[in-house]
Amino acid sequence: MASIFHSEYKQFLRQLIAARKAAGFTQEVLAARLEKKQSFISKYERGERRLDVVEFLGIAKAIGIDPIIFIRDFINSSLKEGDA
């Protein structure tokens, strides 16, 4: 099982942060939409806590992204990095 320090998980987080920012949301705004504290967002974005699939789906919905497309794009980017 991959740890929160695994390079692919870090790439997943970078892409999720980029998606949040592209949606125009600060950590505070996203936290409010999720009815969570801002520290929840900060901790998973810094890799201090791991997201589970249900949390990821909630985040995807809150920032208005299709989770299937996000995962597909993540897999494709991971494959490209593996080829480099």
Summary of the structure (lengths in Angstrom):
residues: 84
radius of gyration: 12.6
end to end distance: 23.2
largest distance: 40.0
contacts: 198
relative contact order: 0.16
helix: 71%
strand: 0%
